[in-house]
Amino acid sequence: MKDFQQITWDARLEDDCRQLIRLAVREDLDRVYDWTTVALVGEAAQGHATVAARAAGVVAGLPAAKLVLEEYDARIAWTPLAADGQPVTAGQPLATIAGPARSLLAAERPLLNLLGHMCGIATLTAQYVAAIAGPRARIYDTRKTLPGWRRLEKYAVRMGGGTNHRLGLFDAVLIKDNHLALGAAEQAATHYTPAEAVRRAREFLSQFEAGDASAEMLVEVEVDSLAQLAEVLPQRPDIVLLDNMPPDVLRQAVAMRDQDFSEVQLEASGGISLATIRSVAESGVDRISIGALTHSAAWLDVGLDWKEK
C-alpha cells in the first residue's frame, strides 16, 4: 500500500531542530547573558542533574534535547537513560546532564520546553493508538502544527505509534472542499466536482516522467456525503477523506467501497475524540486523521533535578 513519507530522525529534522533552538536561545539571552546566573554562580562552577518525567507518558525528543545543550555549551555531557518511543513512569529518569553550571541553568527552560511538548504529543498519540487496538485502522496526524515545528511534531507522533499524513503541500495531491468551493465562488472555468478534480489531478501527474517522484504522488479527495463518494470511487483515488461522517454513515461508506473499489483507502476525519474513536475505527475505515494530536496535546511534565556532585 502506498503511503505518505514517514518522519525519522535524520539530517533534515536535525536542521529544523537546530534552527528552532537558535531562536529559543535568542529569545532567552537576546545575544547577551543570563544575568541572574552570572551574578550568582561562579564561572568555574560545575553542575550535575537528572532530567526526569514527572508523570507517566511516552518519550520523544531526546536527540533534540542533546542539540539544545550543544547549542548552549559543547562541554555539557548528555547521557540518555531512555529512548524515544519508550513508555515511562512518573519519576523515571530520562537522562543525566553535567557540565558548566552557568550553561546548564541557561539551557534548562528551552530543554524542558522542547521535551515537554514532544513527549506530550507522543503520549496523546499513544492513547489514541491504544483506544483502537484491534481494528485495522491507523492513526494519522495532520498539518495542524506550529510553524517551524512540523517535522518535530510529526516525529513525536511517530514515537507515540501514530502514522504521518502528508508533510506539506509539496508531497501529495489532497483535494479539499475549499479547492472546489473557491471555483464555485469565482464561477471559474476550473470549477470541478470531486470526481472531476480527481480526474484532472491524474491527468496533471501523468505529465511527469516515469521515475519522477511527483508522478507517484498520492491523490486524495475529500467528500462530505455518500453521494459524492459514489461519484468519486470509479475514479479510483488513492484515498478518499470522509469528512465529519458519523459511524453509521462511515459503515455505509466502507460497504460501498468494498463492492468494487477495495484498493481505495478510506480516511475518517473531523471532530474525532478519544471518546468516539473506537466506534470510528470499528466502522472499517483504513485511516483516521486527528488534528488534536498536535494542536491540543498537553505537555508532559518533565523536570530537572539537581544533584550533589
Buried (B, 14 or more C-beta within 10 A) or exposed (E): EEBBBEBEBEEEBBEBBBEBBEEBBEEBEEEEEBEEBBEEBEEEEEBBBBBBBBBEBBBBBBBBBBBBBBBBBEEBEBEBBBEBBBBBEEEBBBBBBBBBBBBBBBBBBBBBBBBBBBBBBBBBBBBBBEBBEEBEBBBBBBBBBEEEBBBBBBBBBBBBBBBBBBBEEEBBBBBBBEBBEEBEEEEEEEBBEBBBBBBBBBEEBEEEEEEEEEEEBBBBBBBBBBEBBBBBBEBBBBBBBBBEBEBEBBBBBBEBBEEEBEEBBBBBBBEBEEEEBBBBBBBBBBBBBBBBBBBEBEBBBBBBEEEEE
